[in-house]
Every structure is written in structure tokens, then in C-alpha cells.
Amino acid sequence: MKAFLKRLAAQLVGWAFIVVGIVGLFLPILQGILFILIGLIILSTQYSWAHRLMERIRARFPRLAQKSHEASTRAHLWLERIWGRRE
């Protein structure tokens, strides 16, 4: 049950970032692309289509890939502190 709740929380947070990113594309206040990328990074742990999309983005934009990797590493460490180590 705990694993199910973790997966559900990751999906909800990922999709929330995607929605905020789409809204941010139309509002000058929010950085839409940034939120979409964060959402894709989170969803890439759950969905293979998001993982493939992130791989294509990383291949197309290598500098962005480096920053994405650093952010992903920090996010994984942060999530491990919150939820504990994965088994």
C-alpha cells in the first residue's frame, strides 16, 4: 500500500507540474517550459513514453541534459530523504 501511495503521489506531482507548465506557456509570470521539464523528469520514473521523450530532449539539447541530470540527481536525493530509501 505504501508503494502504491508513493507512485500515486509521484504521478500527481508530475502531472501537476505539466498542467502548471501548460498554463505558464500562456501567462507571462510563469516559466512554462521549466515546469513542463520538471513534470517530465518526475513522470519519466513512472512512464516509458516520458522517459523516451526526455532521452530525445537530452540528445537534442546537451547543455540542457547536463542541467537536467543535475536537477534529477538533487530531486532523487531529496525524495529519498522524504520517503526513505527505495528497496
Order of alpha helices (4+ residues) and beta strands (2+ residues): alpha-alpha-alpha-alpha
